[in-house]
Amino acid sequence: MIYSTTSTYAVMALVALAIRGTGRTMHVRELADATGISCHFLAKIIRTLVRAGILDSIKGKKGGIHFARSPAEVSVAEVVKAIEGKQALHGCLFGLRPCNQQRSCPLYPQWGAIRNQIIDFLESTTILDIASKASLSCGEEAPERNSSKLNKG
């Protein structure tokens, strides 16, 4: 249950999008510049997030990406599942699939409880939660929590 760089970049990109204003459309290149993620790699991530219904994409010169719904409704767990697959949160430290009581690895008795706590944390933590904390620690204005202002693209 160690997540890939792709999942980390997906969360970073969504947080950056939320901090810069979820009510506006951003170009992928602009988001790539803001996050330091290569534009080509970020475009692949964005396509996955659009297919998962987390982002919307508008083509054309005035196009770009924006949240499909409020970042207050997008959990980190949802992002990880979109990138890694639905079983990502139930992975094994040793790479055994599945890792459960019926087919357990040597660490399952301890790992199972820890994994469940991590899953609970990821499911209860939203992109807006992270963006609010990140923007405050960077001295930026926190994103608004009013969802009516968050979904305008």
C-alpha atoms as a printed R data frame, in Angstrom:
    type eleno elety resid chain resno       x       y       z
1   ATOM     1    CA   MET     A     1   0.000   0.000   0.000
2   ATOM     2    CA   ILE     A     2   2.782   2.366  -0.877
3   ATOM     3    CA   TYR     A     3   1.433   4.732  -3.507
4   ATOM     4    CA   SER     A     4   3.026   5.554  -6.795
5   ATOM     5    CA   THR     A     5   4.491   8.859  -7.830
6   ATOM     6    CA   THR     A     6   1.487   9.181 -10.128
7   ATOM     7    CA   SER     A     7  -0.933   9.214  -7.170
8   ATOM     8    CA   THR     A     8   1.236  11.734  -5.350
9   ATOM     9    CA   TYR     A     9   1.318  13.966  -8.433
10  ATOM    10    CA   ALA     A    10  -2.452  13.649  -8.874
11  ATOM    11    CA   VAL     A    11  -3.061  14.868  -5.321
12  ATOM    12    CA   MET     A    12  -0.474  17.646  -5.757
13  ATOM    13    CA   ALA     A    13  -2.128  18.830  -8.971
14  ATOM    14    CA   LEU     A    14  -5.617  18.806  -7.462
15  ATOM    15    CA   VAL     A    15  -4.427  20.699  -4.394
16  ATOM    16    CA   ALA     A    16  -2.683  23.275  -6.598
17  ATOM    17    CA   LEU     A    17  -5.849  23.645  -8.682
18  ATOM    18    CA   ALA     A    18  -7.932  24.136  -5.531
19  ATOM    19    CA   ILE     A    19  -5.500  26.710  -4.102
20  ATOM    20    CA   ARG     A    20  -5.421  28.739  -7.303
21  ATOM    21    CA   GLY     A    21  -9.181  28.939  -7.461
22  ATOM    22    CA   THR     A    22 -11.543  26.108  -8.154
23  ATOM    23    CA   GLY     A    23 -13.958  28.500  -9.791
24  ATOM    24    CA   ARG     A    24 -11.709  28.990 -12.807
25  ATOM    25    CA   THR     A    25 -10.402  26.891 -15.628
26  ATOM    26    CA   MET     A    26  -6.643  26.288 -15.787
27  ATOM    27    CA   HIS     A    27  -4.520  25.088 -18.674
28  ATOM    28    CA   VAL     A    28  -2.555  21.909 -18.060
29  ATOM    29    CA   ARG     A    29   0.694  23.750 -18.827
30  ATOM    30    CA   GLU     A    30  -0.130  26.376 -16.195
31  ATOM    31    CA   LEU     A    31  -0.803  23.630 -13.648
32  ATOM    32    CA   ALA     A    32   2.388  21.807 -14.671
33  ATOM    33    CA   ASP     A    33   4.385  24.992 -14.117
34  ATOM    34    CA   ALA     A    34   2.756  25.525 -10.716
35  ATOM    35    CA   THR     A    35   3.506  21.976  -9.535
36  ATOM    36    CA   GLY     A    36   6.789  21.190 -11.264
37  ATOM    37    CA   ILE     A    37   5.250  18.097 -12.880
38  ATOM    38    CA   SER     A    38   6.117  17.513 -16.535
39  ATOM    39    CA   CYS     A    39   3.306  18.705 -18.783
40  ATOM    40    CA   HIS     A    40   3.190  15.404 -20.702
41  ATOM    41    CA   PHE     A    41   2.957  13.294 -17.530
42  ATOM    42    CA   LEU     A    42   0.422  15.656 -15.956
43  ATOM    43    CA   ALA     A    43  -1.765  15.479 -19.075
44  ATOM    44    CA   LYS     A    44  -1.957  11.676 -18.648
45  ATOM    45    CA   ILE     A    45  -2.927  12.103 -14.987
46  ATOM    46    CA   ILE     A    46  -5.552  14.708 -15.898
47  ATOM    47    CA   ARG     A    47  -7.122  12.344 -18.465
48  ATOM    48    CA   THR     A    48  -7.463   9.693 -15.762
49  ATOM    49    CA   LEU     A    49  -9.014  12.199 -13.333
50  ATOM    50    CA   VAL     A    50 -11.456  13.363 -16.021
51  ATOM    51    CA   ARG     A    51 -12.500   9.750 -16.712
52  ATOM    52    CA   ALA     A    52 -13.017   9.282 -12.961
53  ATOM    53    CA   GLY     A    53 -15.344  12.309 -12.839
54  ATOM    54    CA   ILE     A    54 -13.063  14.324 -10.569
55  ATOM    55    CA   LEU     A    55 -12.166  16.928 -13.200
56  ATOM    56    CA   ASP     A    56 -13.842  18.304 -16.306
57  ATOM    57    CA   SER     A    57 -11.893  19.222 -19.406
58  ATOM    58    CA   ILE     A    58 -12.784  21.867 -21.967
59  ATOM    59    CA   LYS     A    59 -10.997  21.665 -25.323
60  ATOM    60    CA   GLY     A    60  -9.890  24.605 -27.383
61  ATOM    61    CA   LYS     A    61  -7.986  27.845 -27.041
62  ATOM    62    CA   LYS     A    62 -10.046  29.010 -24.074
63  ATOM    63    CA   GLY     A    63 -10.262  25.511 -22.643
64  ATOM    64    CA   GLY     A    64  -8.552  23.866 -19.736
65  ATOM    65    CA   ILE     A    65  -9.484  21.880 -16.669
66  ATOM    66    CA   HIS     A    66 -11.594  22.525 -13.609
67  ATOM    67    CA   PHE     A    67 -13.177  20.481 -10.834
68  ATOM    68    CA   ALA     A    68 -16.240  18.478 -11.883
69  ATOM    69    CA   ARG     A    69 -17.530  18.983  -8.341
70  ATOM    70    CA   SER     A    70 -16.354  20.726  -5.227
71  ATOM    71    CA   PRO     A    71 -12.908  19.686  -3.957
72  ATOM    72    CA   ALA     A    72 -14.654  19.399  -0.582
73  ATOM    73    CA   GLU     A    73 -16.366  16.322  -2.061
74  ATOM    74    CA   VAL     A    74 -13.216  14.699  -3.476
75  ATOM    75    CA   SER     A    75 -11.421  12.450  -0.999
76  ATOM    76    CA   VAL     A    76  -7.783  11.480  -1.273
77  ATOM    77    CA   ALA     A    77  -8.962   7.850  -1.316
78  ATOM    78    CA   GLU     A    78 -11.033   8.566  -4.439
79  ATOM    79    CA   VAL     A    79  -7.993  10.063  -6.160
80  ATOM    80    CA   VAL     A    80  -5.774   7.103  -5.238
81  ATOM    81    CA   LYS     A    81  -8.428   4.654  -6.457
82  ATOM    82    CA   ALA     A    82  -8.764   6.567  -9.741
83  ATOM    83    CA   ILE     A    83  -5.019   6.397 -10.344
84  ATOM    84    CA   GLU     A    84  -4.056   3.045  -8.813
85  ATOM    85    CA   GLY     A    85  -7.264   1.066  -9.252
86  ATOM    86    CA   LYS     A    86 -10.012   0.109  -6.831
87  ATOM    87    CA   GLN     A    87  -7.911  -2.454  -4.949
88  ATOM    88    CA   ALA     A    88  -5.059  -0.017  -4.280
89  ATOM    89    CA   LEU     A    89  -6.166   0.693  -0.737
90  ATOM    90    CA   HIS     A    90  -6.264  -3.004   0.060
91  ATOM    91    CA   GLY     A    91  -2.757  -3.854  -1.063
92  ATOM    92    CA   CYS     A    92  -0.159  -5.821   0.829
93  ATOM    93    CA   LEU     A    93   3.216  -4.556   1.987
94  ATOM    94    CA   PHE     A    94   4.748  -7.620   0.332
95  ATOM    95    CA   GLY     A    95   2.794  -7.242  -2.898
96  ATOM    96    CA   LEU     A    96   0.502 -10.229  -2.312
97  ATOM    97    CA   ARG     A    97  -2.969  -9.843  -3.783
98  ATOM    98    CA   PRO     A    98  -5.295  -9.864  -2.007
99  ATOM    99    CA   CYS     A    99  -3.963  -9.489   1.504
100 ATOM   100    CA   ASN     A   100  -6.778 -10.496   3.830
101 ATOM   101    CA   GLN     A   101  -7.663 -12.965   6.556
102 ATOM   102    CA   GLN     A   102  -8.115 -15.831   4.087
103 ATOM   103    CA   ARG     A   103  -4.823 -15.224   2.255
104 ATOM   104    CA   SER     A   104  -2.632 -13.270   4.583
105 ATOM   105    CA   CYS     A   105   0.984 -12.250   4.536
106 ATOM   106    CA   PRO     A   106   3.199 -12.559   7.632
107 ATOM   107    CA   LEU     A   107   2.410  -8.968   8.630
108 ATOM   108    CA   TYR     A   108  -1.344  -9.065   8.071
109 ATOM   109    CA   PRO     A   109  -2.342  -9.277  11.757
110 ATOM   110    CA   GLN     A   110  -0.606  -5.949  12.441
111 ATOM   111    CA   TRP     A   111  -0.830  -4.445   8.954
112 ATOM   112    CA   GLY     A   112  -4.578  -5.034   8.574
113 ATOM   113    CA   ALA     A   113  -5.413  -2.741  11.491
114 ATOM   114    CA   ILE     A   114  -2.953  -0.056  10.376
115 ATOM   115    CA   ARG     A   115  -4.200  -0.270   6.785
116 ATOM   116    CA   ASN     A   116  -7.790   0.241   7.951
117 ATOM   117    CA   GLN     A   117  -6.763   3.383   9.850
118 ATOM   118    CA   ILE     A   118  -4.981   4.699   6.760
119 ATOM   119    CA   ILE     A   119  -8.027   3.972   4.593
120 ATOM   120    CA   ASP     A   120 -10.282   5.799   7.078
121 ATOM   121    CA   PHE     A   121  -7.902   8.767   7.035
122 ATOM   122    CA   LEU     A   122  -7.731   8.904   3.221
123 ATOM   123    CA   GLU     A   123 -11.502   8.571   2.892
124 ATOM   124    CA   SER     A   124 -12.138  11.379   5.379
125 ATOM   125    CA   THR     A   125  -9.489  13.763   4.010
126 ATOM   126    CA   THR     A   126 -10.567  15.894   1.062
127 ATOM   127    CA   ILE     A   127  -8.599  17.852  -1.494
128 ATOM   128    CA   LEU     A   128 -10.033  21.029   0.033
129 ATOM   129    CA   ASP     A   129  -8.778  19.982   3.490
130 ATOM   130    CA   ILE     A   130  -5.241  19.707   2.147
131 ATOM   131    CA   ALA     A   131  -5.513  22.857   0.017
132 ATOM   132    CA   SER     A   132  -6.734  24.889   2.986
133 ATOM   133    CA   LYS     A   133  -3.837  23.731   5.149
134 ATOM   134    CA   ALA     A   134  -1.285  24.082   2.355
135 ATOM   135    CA   SER     A   135  -2.365  27.599   1.423
136 ATOM   136    CA   LEU     A   136  -2.301  28.730   5.046
137 ATOM   137    CA   SER     A   137   1.194  27.324   5.570
138 ATOM   138    CA   CYS     A   138   2.375  29.098   2.404
139 ATOM   139    CA   GLY     A   139   0.810  32.398   3.441
140 ATOM   140    CA   GLU     A   140  -1.790  32.298   0.671
141 ATOM   141    CA   GLU     A   141  -5.484  32.894   1.136
142 ATOM   142    CA   ALA     A   142  -7.328  29.659   1.910
143 ATOM   143    CA   PRO     A   143  -9.735  28.362  -0.739
144 ATOM   144    CA   GLU     A   144 -13.370  29.086  -0.031
145 ATOM   145    CA   ARG     A   145 -15.433  26.332   1.535
146 ATOM   146    CA   ASN     A   146 -18.677  27.563  -0.065
147 ATOM   147    CA   SER     A   147 -19.294  24.872  -2.679
148 ATOM   148    CA   SER     A   148 -21.464  27.182  -4.805
149 ATOM   149    CA   LYS     A   149 -18.330  29.184  -5.563
150 ATOM   150    CA   LEU     A   150 -16.190  26.113  -6.150
151 ATOM   151    CA   ASN     A   151 -17.836  24.562  -9.170
152 ATOM   152    CA   LYS     A   152 -18.043  27.449 -11.587
153 ATOM   153    CA   GLY     A   153 -15.834  26.831 -14.603
